[in-house]
Amino acid sequence: MTQVLSKDLDQRIVIPGTWEHFKLIQKGFEEARKVRLAYYEGTIEIIMPGIDHERFSRIINFLVSTFLLKQGIWFQMTGAFTQEREREVSAQADESFCLGRLKPIPDLSIEVVFTSGGESKLARYHALGVPEVWFWEDGVLKLHHLRENGYQGIDRSELPGLDRLDINLLQRCILIAETDFAEAVRVFQESI
């Protein structure tokens, strides 16, 4: 029987609090690189991603970066940097990208969902004005593009350059990488 260690599982704490409480907690976690913090509408969320969460995050980052490089699209990986609107909202995506130039709010935020939160996080990203948000959950990649009245689910990215990315290929290669990263990269590179 395989023992599941706590580092393997995401740990998530959600508590009520003010912006001031959130900033105190954020300051307390300044040196904790593996902790993700979020604030929106009086709710503070603390997430400590497990190993599978981190693995899938890195796989997705690598494949998306590989595509952008091969297409000759200027990008900057901004990872889990804190995206904020003072006193209103703060979020840390698992991965994020700026296209064309570096910006305070990325063009794309990617969330890997293992515990909960998923698409309920769209309200945070809407408040931040992130143009596109992708969720990887249960082996499926779901894309959302910001419209005038909120996010709309889409089948293909609408961001310049990423609109040429075959999402089905990306999704298939993420699943291959779960057991064979090198094979996933080989298949992906040969197909783009």
N, C-alpha and C positions, 0 to 999 in steps of 0.2 A: 504494500500500500504506500502511495506517495504522500508525503507530508507536505501540506501547503504552508509555506512560511508567510508571515504578515507582509514581508517586503514584496511578495508576489502579487498581492491584492491592492487595489486602490483603497485609500482611506479618505473618507470625506466627512467633514464636519460643517454643518450649516447652523448659524446662530443669528438671532436678531441683533442689530446694533446700528449706531449712527456712523456717519462719515468719520467723525473724530475717533470713535472706537476702532474703526477699520484702520485708520492711519497709525494708531498705536500698535495694533496687531501687525501691520505691515512692517513697521520699524523693528518690532521684535523678531521678525523672520528675515531681516535683511541678509543675513549670512547663510540662510538655509536655501540653497540653490534648488533643491528637489521639491520645494513646497510651492504650490500655485495658490494665489489669493484672488478673490473677486468680491466686488461690492455692487449692489444694485437694489434700489428701493428698500432700504433698511435691512437688507440681508447680507451677511458676511459669510463667504464660503471659503473653507480651507481644504485644499486637496493635496494629498501626498500620493502621487502616481506610483503604481506598482510596476514591476519589471516588464510585464507584457504591454502595459500602457506605453512605457518608454520605448520599447522595441518597435511597436507599430508606428509611433510618432516618428522615429528615426527612419524607418523604412519609407514612409510616405514622403518625408522631407527629401530623402536621397533620390527617389524616383521623380518627384516634381522638379527638383533641381537639375537632374540629368536631362529631363525634357527641355527645360528652359535654356540650359547650356547648348544643347544640340540645335535648338531653334535660333540661337543667337540673340535671345531676348535678355536685355539688361534686367537684372533683379538683385535684390538684397534679401538674404534670409534674416529675418528679425526674431525668429524663434519664439520664446515665451516672454519676450519683453513686456513690460506693463503698459497697457493702453488705458489712458484715463481722460475723463472730463471731470475737472475739479468739482467735488462735492456731489457728483451725480452718479458716476459709474466708473468702475475699474475692472479690468479683465486681463487675464494672461492666457492666450491660446496655447495649445501644445506646440503648434508651428505657425509661423506667419511670414508673409512675403510682401515686399514692396516691388512693384514693377515700374520701370521707366526712370524712377528716381526714389531716393529715400524720403519717407514721409512720416509724420508723427502717428498717423493711423494707417496701418497696412492696407493693401488692396485685397489681400486674402488672409483669412484666419482659418486654421484647421484644428478641429477638436477630435480627439480620440476618446470615445465614450465606453467605459467599462462598468461604472457603477450606476450613475444616474445623471440627470442634468440635460444631456443631449440638446434637442431642439428648443427646450425651454430657455436655453442660453441665448437664443436669437434676440430676445428683448434687450439684453446687454449690448450686443453687437450693433443693434439698431440705434441705440442711444449713442454709441461711439461713431456710427456712420461708416462701418466697415462694408465696402461694396459687395464682397462675396465671402460666404462662410461655408466650409465643408465639414461634414461630420462622418467619421468612420465608426460604425457601430454594428456589431453582429455580422461582420464580414461584408457590409454594404457601405458604399460611399454615397452620401446624400449631399447634393449641392443646393445652395440657396443664394439668390442674387437680390440685392436691395433695390426695391422699387419705391416709388413715391409714397405708397401706403403700407410699406413693410416688405418683408422678405417673401419671395416666391420660389418654390422648388423648381429646379431646372435640371435638364438631362446632360447639358454640356456647359462648361464655363463660358461666361460672357466677357471675361477679361481679355484684353488684347494679347494675343499670343497663346494664352492658355485655351482660347476657344478652339484651337486646333488639336488639343489633347484628347485622345480617345479614352474616355472615362472607363469604358468596359475593360480596355487593356490595362489601365492603371489598377483597377480593382482586382483583376485576375492576377496581376503581378504582385500586388500586396499579399494576396492569399498564398501565392507560391512562396514568397519570402518568409512566410511564417515557419516553413520547414527547410527551405533552401534559398538563402539570400542570393548566392551567386547565380543560381539558375534564374531567379526572378529578374535580376539585373540583365543577364544575357538575353532573355526573351524580350524584355522591355526595350533594350538598346537595338535589337535587331528589328523591332516592329515600329520604331518611331522614325 
